[in-house]
Amino acid sequence: MTESPSTAPAPDLDARYGRDHRSRRPLIIGVVAVVAAVGITWLIWAALIRSTPEVTSRLVGFEVVSATQAKATIEVDRGQAVEATCRLQAKAADFSIVGELTVTVAAESALQQSVPATLTTQRTATSVVLIGCTTASSQRPH
């Protein structure tokens, strides 16, 4: 006579350890989708706001006039009539700052203009650097 294998039911491990048959996968996918949508929305918003600053500037040229003076010309472009403040630095051969000047461009002036500036230096400058221009609502130099 041959014995047949035991026909006793195998214990249900999910029931034994309190696991539910429902999957959490849809919940996790939903949370990830919401976080991704919020992140992409913020990224697009930040890129659009920062891609058009109120003021941009560039150094057109400079000239070292004497041991105590340097002249520079900057081009300032504003999208709207706002007051802009532009900062220039004169640097020596050892890259130390030997002069600094803040130029204010009035809100009533032309939106795009060349602005001359004369910096007084402590000793002979070898270069003039434009740090950038800011407005009341945009404190990061551009």
Beta strands, then each sheet from edge to edge (+ up, - down):
strand 1: 55-66
strand 2: 69-78
strand 3: 84-91
strand 4: 97-105
strand 5: 112-120
strand 6: 127-134
sheet 1: 1+ 2- 5+
sheet 2: 4+ 3- 6+
end
